[in-house]
Amino acid sequence: MAEHTTPVAQAERQLSRSLKPRHLSMIALGGAIGAGLLVASSTAIVTAGPAVILSYAIAGLVLTLVMRMLGEMASASPETGSFEAYANRFIGRWAGFSVGWLYWWFWAVTVAIEATAAATIVHQWSPAIPQWAAAGVLVLLMMVLNLVTVRTYGEAEFWFSSIKIGAILAVILTGVLALLGIIPNTPATVSNLTAGGGFFANGIGAVFTAVLAVIFSMFGAEIVTVAAGESEHPQAAVTKAVNAVVFRILFFFIGAVGITIMVVPWTSMTSGHSPFVTLFEVLGIPYAGVIMNVVVFTALVSCLNAALYSSSRMLFAMGRNGNAPALFGRVSGVKSPWSAVIFSSLIGLASVLLNYFMPEAVFALLVNSTGAIGIFVWLIIAVSQLRSRKVLAAQGINVLKQPGVLKMWLFPYLNWAMILALGALLVFMAVTESHRVEVLISTTVAAVVVVLGVLNARRQAKG
């Protein structure tokens, strides 16, 4: 017998809709702006030289198109779980199951990665605190934060992200002052873009190699549509947030890196050492290392917070539609998906403990298993949006005539171009030695999840 729910009972199963547009924008930035920009951008600079600006522009173009496609679907139908729900609806049950679990796995492992990196900084500040203990405490603190009202989470992420953005703006402003000569006796000059071997110092191929590092650092912006279902005015909020997030990410990424390599010759950069710390050190800014350590720590905690939020909301959505145990679709008295939050936290905590108490290869295997998942998720988003208009048209719905809906540009040509580009990126990863292992492991994980998705779809079809 089908379960009968009264309107009151149904409302009790819903998440709270208390996020404001400023929360949505900062949640997306919180997921996308982290150590990948603040520290790992040095590796991209060393790889491509001054032409790394093109690497960021290419990755930014991919992000813009993915967000536009997702924006059309999300503004037409804002839902918690977002693209998992769209894949269910526009491709098939197996696709929704697959993208949902892959996305959840990516962020569950990211919880451990961010906590471990943040714990390293804590250990530097206070060597008496074991790294594993610091990482565990951080995960548990973020779990508690995610168990209270979503408004509290949104406020926390707003201030975490504000600190990161303030630091990036400080980098850009300081660099501009140096270029204008207001900060004297510096190596700052636009000619640094062609110094040390020219703009393409390491060749055209290096630009595309750097794209791999850059594009993964931008993954996370799609969180804005996952959170849309918990906003006060979902359609208006997601439309505004998608447009704002893309612009801000491109400005912060390209602006900060571009200014930095004009102020400091790219040959002075060291892979793994924040290029922004290098900039402040070269300009003689006191306590640059300490300040950036605080900023990087904040960025890592912010990404940890966003990772736990994303994984729990995706698990909640899957629990609600049959792609995960129904237990995960339940909410607490404060409208928080308590079981999804706790389960995602425990997986992240288990991964943290594996890193410290098991062979290092175990944790490396977990990290590699997420290597290409971002590309898989973006591919499914592109295919979902490609099919969405046809599916909706068959139901008598014309998206193009709906008010307030973002429209994908040059449909379907840019969709196909994006699908081919993302496919080519996977092939490029497979033939690049430094990425071959991660793409093979993550492809194997994806294949297993797809098989489980097909079996789950058949089970549901049989009733």
N, C-alpha and C positions, 0 to 999 in steps of 0.2 A: 504494500500500500504506500502511495506517495505521502511524503511528510507534509502535513498542513501547518503553515506558519501564519500567524496573525500579523498585521502591520507592525504592531509593537515588537513582536518577536523578531520580525525581519529587520527592523531598525536596530535591534540590539546586536545583530550580526554584522552591522556595517562599521567601517572605519570612520573616525571623526573627520569632518571636513572643516579644518581650522587653519590650514596653511594659507598664507597670504602670498601674492606674487613675488614679493621680495624674498620670501623663504624659498620658493621654487627656484628662482634664479641662483641663489646662493647654494642650494642643495646640489644643483647641477655643477656649479663651479667647484664645490667641495669634492665631488667625485672625480673631476677632470684635472684640477690643478693640485698637484702634489709633488712628491719627490721626483717624478718624471720630468717636471720642468725645472724645479729648484736645484736639483743635483744632477740627474742623468742627462740633462741637455748638454752637459760638457762632452759626453761621449759622442753625441750627434755632431757637435761642433768639430771635434777632433777628426771624426770620420769624413765629413764633407767639406770642411774649411768654410770660407765665407758663403759658399753656395748653399749652406745649411738653411739659409733664408728661403730658398726654393723648396727645400724639403718640408719646411713648416707650411709653406704656401700650398703645396700639393696635398699634404695631410689635412690642412684646413679646408681645402675644396671638397675632399672626401667627406669630412665631418659635416660641412654645410649641406651637402646633398642628402646625406643620411638623415640629418635632423629635419630637413624640409619634408622628406618622405614620411618620416615618423610624425612630423607636425601635422600633416594633412589628416592622417588617421586619428591622431590624438585629439585634434580640435573638433573633428566630426563626432568622436565618441571617446571622451576621456574616461579611462578605467585604471584602477589599480592593477598592476601587472602588465598593462600597456601592450607591448608587442607580443607577449605570450597569448593574450586574448585575441589580438589581430591575426596571429599565425593560426590559431584555432579556427577562426572564422573564415579566413580568406585562402588558406592553404589546406588545412586539415588537422584533425586531432593530433596526429603523430608529430606535426611540425610545432604545434603549441607546446606539447609535452617536451619535445627536444630543446627548443629555444629556452623554455622556462627553466628546465633543470640545468642546462649548460650555463645560463646566466647566473643561476643560484650558485652553482659550483665555483664559477669564476670569483664571485664576491665573497663566498665563504672562505676560500683560500686566501683572497686578498686581505681578509680580516687578520689572518695569521702573519702575512707578509708585512703589513703596515705596523702591526703590534710589535713584531720582532725588530723592525727598523727603529721604531720609536724607543723601544727598550734599550737599544744600543746607545742612544743619546742619554737616556736616564742613567745608564751604567757609567757613562763618561762623567756625568755630573756627580754621581754618588757611587763609587766603585763597590761600596759595601752591599749594595742592592744587587742580587743576582739578576741577570738579564731575563731568565725564564720567569722569575717572580714578577718583575716589572711588566713584562708582556702579558702575563696572566691577569694582573690587576687592571691593566688598561682595557682588556677585553671585557672583564666583568663590569667595570665602570660604564663602558659604552652600552653593555647589555641593560644595565639599570636605567640609563638615560633613554634607551629605546622602549623600555617597558612603561614609562610614564606617558603623558599625553604627547601626541605628535606635535602640538604647538611648542612644547618644551624642546623637543628634538630640533624643530625648525629654528627656534631662537638660538640654540647652541651652535647649530651649523652656520647660521647667519654670522655669528661673531667669530667662529673659527675661520670662515672664509674671508671675512673682513680683514683679519690680520694678514692673511696670505696676500690678498689684493693690495693692501697698504704697502707691504714689502715690495711687491712687483712695481707698483707705481713709484716708490722711492728709488728703485733701480733705474726706471725710465727717466725720471726727473733728474737724478744725479748725472746720468749719462748725457742728457741734453745739455745740462749746465757745463759739463766738461767739454762737449763738442763746441759750445758757443764761446769757450775760453773764460767763462766766469770762474771756473775752478782752474787755477793756473798750473803750469808745469806738469802736464799730463801727456800721455801718448795718444790722446783722443784725436782722431781725424778720419774723415770719410774714406781717405785713401787706404785705410786698414782693410777695406773690403777687397782690395786687389793686391795687398802685400802678402809676402810669404808664398809666392807661387801663382798668384792671380786668383780671380774669383772662383774658378773651377780648379783649385789647387790640387785636388785629388781625383779629378776627372768627373765626367757625367755620371758614371756608374755609382760613385760614392754618394751622389745626391739621393739615389733611390735606395741605397743601403741604409742611409740615415733616415729615410722615410719610415722604415720599419720601427725604429726606436721612437720616432716622433709620433706616429699614428697611435701607438699603444698608450702613449702618455696622454692622448686626448680622449681615449675611451673612458666613458663615465658620464659624458654630457647627456646621454639618453635617460639618465635617472630622472630628469625633469618630467618626462611623460609617465614614468612609474609613479611619481608623487602626485600627478595631476588629480587622481581620484580622491585625494585628501585635501584639496584646496577648496576655498569658499565658493568660488565661481569657476569651475573647472575649464570650460571652453575658453573664456576670456583669459584666464590665467596661463593656460598652456600655450596659447597663441602668442601672448606677450613674452613669456619666458623663453620659448624656442628662438624667437628672433633675437632677444637680448643676449642669450647665452652664446650663440654662435658668434656674434659680433665681439663680445667680451673675451671669449677664448682666443679668437684670432688676434685681437689687439694685444692681449697680455702675452701670448706665446711669441708671435712674430715681433711685436714691439720690443719686448724685453731682450730677446735673443739678438735681434738686429742692432739695437743700441749698444749692447754689450760688446759685440765683435767690432763695432766702430770705435769704441773707447779703448779696448784692449786687443792687441793683435791675436788672432786665433791661435797662432803658434805658441802663445803663452798659456794656453788652457791645458789642464790636466784632466784626463778622463777620470770620472768619479769624484772630482772636486768641484763644488758649485762654482759655475762661471760668474755668478753674482758676487760671491765672496771674493773671487779674484779681482773683479772690478773694484770693489770697495777697498781692497788691499792696495791695489795699484794707485788709487786716488788718495790713499792715505787716510781713509775714514777709520777712526778708532773703533775698536771692539767689533769690527766687521764679522769676524768668525763667531763670536759669542751671540751677536744679534741674529745672524742667519741660522745658527743652531737652534735658537728659540723659535724662529719662523718655520724652519724645517720640521721641528718637533710638532708644532701646531698643525702644520700641513699634514703630517702623518696621522695625527689623532683625528683630524677632520676627515681624511680619507677612510680611516678605520670606522668612524661614525657613519659615513655615507655607505660604506661597504655593508655594514650590518643592517642599515636601513633597507638598502636595495635587496639584499638576499632575503630578508624577512618578508618584505612586501611581495616579492615574486613567489615565495613559498606560500604565503597567505592566499594569493590569487589562484595558485594551482590547487590549493586545498579546497577552494570554493567551487572550482569547476571540474573536479574529478581527476586532475592530473597529478595529485598528491593526496596522501591520507587526509580525510575530512577534518581530523584534529587540528591541522594547521590553518584551517579556515575559521577558527574561532577567535573571538576578541574578548578582551577583559572589560571590566566596568568602566575604564577610561578610554575604551575604544582602541586599545592597542592589540595587535595580533600576538599575544603573549607566547603561545606555543611555538610559532614560527621564529620569534625573536630568540627564545631560549635555545631551540634546536640549532639555529644558525650560529649562535654564540658558542655552543658546546663543540660544534664542528671546528670553528675557528680556534677555540681553546685547545682542542685535541691536536690540531695541526701545529700550534705553538709548542706544545709539549713534545711532539715528535721531533721538532727541530733541535731540541736540546738534549733529549734522552734516547734518541735512536740514531742510527748512522746518518750522516749528512745527506747521503744519497736519497734517503726516503723523502726528506723535505724538498730536495731538488726535483724529485719525481713529481711531487704535488705542484710545484711552481711550473714545471714544464707542461703539466697537463692542462694548464690554462693558457698556454702561449698563443694559440691561434683562435681561442674561443671568441674574442672580440670581433674578429673577421667573420666567423660563422654567424654571430648574432646580427651583424650589419647586413650580411647577405640575406638572411631570412627577413629582415625588415624591408629590404629592397624588393624581394619577391612578393612579400605580403602586400605592399603598396601597389605593386604592378598588377596584382590580381584584384585588389580591393574594388576598383571602380566597376569592373565587369560583374563581380559578385553582387555588389550593391545595386547595380542597374537591373539585374535579374530580379531583385526584390522591390523594384520600383523606386529606388532611392538614387537621386542624382546629386552627387557630392558637390559638383560645380555650382549648383544652384542654392546650396545651403549657406545661409549668412554666417559670417565669422569663421569660416573654414579656410585654413591655409591651403593654397593650391600648389602642387608640385609643378616645377617649371618643365617645359618641353616634354611633357608626358607623352609616350612612354620611352622616348629616345634616351633621356638621361638615366632612366631606370636601367635600361639595358647596358648603357655605358658603365654605370656603377657596378652592375653585376659582373661584367667582364673585367673591370679594373680590380675588384676585390678578388676575383678568381685568379687573376694574374699575380696579385700580391701573395696569395697562398703558394703559387708555383715558385715565385721568387724566393719565398722563405724556404721552401723545400730544397732548392738548389744552392742556398747560401749555407755554408758549413756551420756558421755560428747559430743558425736558427733551425737547422734540419731536425735535430732531436726533438725540440719542443713542438714543431709542427706535426711530426710523426706521432708523438705521444698524444697531443691534444686531438688529432684527427682520429686516433684509435678510440679515445674517450667519446668523441662525438658520434662515431659509428655505433658504439655500444648503446649510447643513449637513444639514437634513432631507432635501433632495433627494439629497444624497450618501448619506445613511443608507438611503434607500429603494433606491437603486441597489446599495449594498453588500449589503443584505438579499436582493435578488433574485439577485445573484451567488452568495451563499452557498447560497441555496435550490437553485440549479442544480448545486451541488456543485463 
